[in-house]
Amino acid sequence: MPPQLVETSAGVGPTWDLFADLTDLFHYPFMQHAFLAGTLVAVVAGALGYFMVLRRQSFAGHTLANVGFAGAAGAALIGQPPVVGLLVFGLAAALGIGWLSERAGEGSGSGQWRQDIAVGTVLAFSLGLGLLFERLSSSYAGGVYAILFGAALGVSERDITVIAITTGIALVALVFVGRPLLFASLDPLVAGARGVPVRALSYVFLALLAFAVAQAVQVVGVLLIFSLLVTPGATAQQLTTRPGRAIAFSVALALVFTWVGLTIAYYTPYPVGFFITSCAFVTYVVVRLARLGVSAVGRNSRRGGADGTPAEALASLERVGQ
């Protein structure tokens, strides 16, 4: 039985006529803006998310998202677009995390432990600051909700302009630092010994991550940021150990999650963020279970015995460089 037309928030449900559905989907400017902004966000989040997962800096990405809440509330306090506050506070927090990590490292302890302390410190301060700004700006509940959970269907042309500029900056920077960043992410000690500026790259990456967070918050919000920054990259690493392919997979997955989420949300009264995060979660679980099943059948049957470790990704990088 063909699906019946049902009343939704958009007014009509999907039919068997795919062309008519697509025409209806992109008929309204708010959906055009949502897809354009979502595409830009997904490309940057997918590319940088791979490096974030590889460098084990998911906690830092989550913290930068929470810093974004303070930035957006602060921007509302002075009458500026939220994305401006997201970028300014995100970049400041990125520099702060890098600086505090170095200061904590003047004693002893592992690098990851030192950075966790710095990230936790910035996170605690930013949450308190965001609460203060929100109270001073007397933001209405809908504005706070949009910051926390995203407002993809409310993206304006001015927001798209800012997102497009930050996308261009982030992608150009990533092209220039991508190869040394990959080397420094896989083996920082060897990279440093070969003259790679590991410390400077750490600052650059955190700044780029702040750009990605500022963009992704526009679509999925502070509390759902992992759906675009973590899950595509983590899923891609389960699919291949080759860095180039993994980045391509991560970007493709982020795009699919975003497009599918926006499409389903158009025909239902439910939020976009729910569908994006659900698609990302289900995909990761399926890929993870499939890989575990293959491993159970026999690890030796897999090509090269790849187990998704950073060491094998480094070996792949060295082969590319030869």
C-alpha positions, 0 to 999 in steps of 0.5 A: 500500500502506498504511503498516505499523505499525512499532516506534519510540521511541513504540511505534507508527508512523503510520496512515491514520487521522488522528484516531487518530494525533492522539489517540495523539500527544497521549495522553502528558503529555510530548507535551502539554508538548512541544507547548505549550512548543514553541508558546509558544517558536515564537511569541516566536522567530518574532516577535523573529526577524524583527526580529533578521534585519532588524537584522542581529543574528544573531551577537548571537542566537547569542552569547546562546544560548552565554551560555545554556549558561553560565547553564544550567550555573551554575543546575545548580551551585546547584540551580536550573532551567536556564531561570532561569540562561538568563534571568539570564545572557541578560539580563546578556549583553544589557546587557553587549553594549549597554554594550560597543558604546557604549564601543567607539563612543566612538572611530570605526568603523561601528556594526555593527563596534563591536557585533561586537567587543562580541558576540565579547568576550561570546561568548569569556567566556561559553564559558569560564564555561560550561565552568567551571560545567559542570566544577564542577557535575559535570553528567552528559553527558545534561544537557549534551546537553540544553542543547546540542541541546534536550530538547523531550520532557523539558519539565516543568510547571514549565518550561512555567510559566516559559516562559509567563511569559516569553512573556507578558512578551516579547509585551506588551513587543514590542507596546509597542515594535514600531512604534518598534523597526521604525522604528529598525531600518530607519533609525536615523539618521532615527528618532533625528532624529524623537525615537525613543529608538534607544539605549534600544530597542537595549537593550530589543530585546537583552533581549527577544532574551535571553528568546527565546533562553532559551525556544528553548534548551528546544526546539532547544538552544544549537547549533540556535538559528538554526532558530527565531530566524533561518530563519523571519524570513529566509524571511518576508523573502523572501516579503514586504516588508510588515513586518506580513505578514512578522512573521505569516509568521515566526511561522507558519513557526516554528509549522509547523517546531516542530509538524512536528518534534515530530510526526515525532520522536514516530514516530521514534527521532531527536532533535526538533532535527534535524527542526525544523532540517531543515524550516526549512532546506529551506523557506528553500532552496525559497523562496529558489530560487523567488524567484531563479527568479521574478527570472530570469524578469523582475523587472518582473513582480513587484508594485512591483518589491519586492526585499526591501530595508529601504528598501522595508520603510520605505516600506511602514511610512510608507504605513501611518502615513499 
